[in-house]
Amino acid sequence: MSELEWVCPKCGSAMRINKGGAFCADENGCGFRVWRKVAGKELTDEELNALVRGRKVLALGLKSKAGKSFNAWLVPGAEGVEFSFEGLPGKETN
């Protein structure tokens, strides 16, 4: 995937993509970034691109700081990726 197809959702600048993730190339310091590794899970280029384009990504087998496994939606936030637990497959809501 070429960098020309990757546009920062926060400021509209181009995104830099490397082995660490996708980062806004805005020299004024926009700060939007999506790290390739989130809570122990390595994201694919397709997952990175989906997040940059404003879509959520289902992440299974994430690891908390305490070492516990959990599942969550990865959603784009103001500065990068955030977790959402709403509507997880297989999770009942009462």
C-alpha positions as CSV (number, residue, x, y, z in Angstrom):
1,M,0.0,0.0,0.0
2,S,1.5,3.3,-1.0
3,E,1.7,6.2,1.4
4,L,-0.3,8.4,-1.0
5,E,-3.4,6.3,-0.1
6,W,-3.0,6.9,3.6
7,V,-4.4,10.3,4.8
8,C,-4.4,11.5,8.4
9,P,-8.0,11.5,9.7
10,K,-7.2,14.3,12.1
11,C,-5.6,16.9,9.8
12,G,-5.7,15.5,6.3
13,S,-1.9,15.3,5.8
14,A,-0.1,12.3,4.4
15,M,0.7,9.4,6.8
16,R,4.2,7.8,7.1
17,I,4.1,4.0,7.4
18,N,7.0,2.0,8.8
19,K,7.6,-1.1,10.9
20,G,6.5,0.9,14.0
21,G,3.1,1.9,12.6
22,A,1.4,4.8,10.8
23,F,2.2,8.3,11.8
24,C,1.0,11.7,10.6
25,A,3.6,13.5,8.6
26,D,2.3,16.9,9.5
27,E,5.3,19.1,10.5
28,N,3.1,21.2,12.7
29,G,2.7,18.4,15.2
30,C,-0.8,16.9,14.6
31,G,0.3,13.9,16.6
32,F,-2.1,11.3,15.2
33,R,-0.5,7.8,15.2
34,V,-1.4,4.2,15.2
35,W,1.3,1.9,16.6
36,R,1.7,-1.4,14.9
37,K,1.8,-3.2,18.2
38,V,-1.2,-2.7,20.5
39,A,-1.4,-4.5,23.8
40,G,0.8,-7.3,22.6
41,K,-0.9,-7.7,19.2
42,E,0.9,-7.0,16.0
43,L,-1.4,-5.2,13.6
44,T,-1.4,-5.9,9.8
45,D,-1.2,-3.2,7.2
46,E,-4.9,-3.8,6.5
47,E,-5.8,-3.3,10.1
48,L,-3.7,-0.2,10.3
49,N,-5.3,1.2,7.2
50,A,-8.8,0.4,8.5
51,L,-8.0,2.4,11.7
52,V,-6.6,5.3,9.8
53,R,-9.8,5.3,7.6
54,G,-11.9,5.5,10.7
55,R,-13.1,1.9,11.0
56,K,-13.0,-0.3,14.0
57,V,-10.9,-3.5,14.1
58,L,-11.7,-6.6,16.2
59,A,-8.6,-7.6,18.2
60,L,-8.6,-11.0,19.9
61,G,-6.0,-12.1,22.5
62,L,-4.8,-8.7,23.6
63,K,-2.7,-8.6,26.8
64,S,-3.3,-6.2,29.7
65,K,-0.4,-4.6,31.6
66,A,-1.2,-7.3,34.3
67,G,-0.7,-10.0,31.7
68,K,-4.4,-11.0,31.4
69,S,-5.8,-11.8,28.0
70,F,-8.8,-9.8,26.7
71,N,-10.7,-9.0,23.5
72,A,-11.7,-5.5,22.4
73,W,-12.6,-3.4,19.4
74,L,-9.7,-1.1,18.4
75,V,-11.2,2.2,17.4
76,P,-9.6,5.4,16.1
77,G,-9.4,8.2,18.8
78,A,-8.2,11.8,18.8
79,E,-4.5,10.8,19.1
80,G,-4.5,7.2,17.9
81,V,-6.1,3.9,19.0
82,E,-8.6,3.4,21.8
83,F,-10.4,0.3,23.2
84,S,-14.1,-0.3,23.0
85,F,-15.9,-3.3,24.6
86,E,-19.4,-2.6,23.2
87,G,-20.9,-5.3,21.1
88,L,-18.0,-7.8,21.2
89,P,-18.9,-11.1,19.5
90,G,-19.9,-13.8,22.0
91,K,-20.3,-11.3,24.8
92,E,-23.8,-11.2,26.2
93,T,-25.3,-7.9,27.2
94,N,-28.1,-7.7,29.9
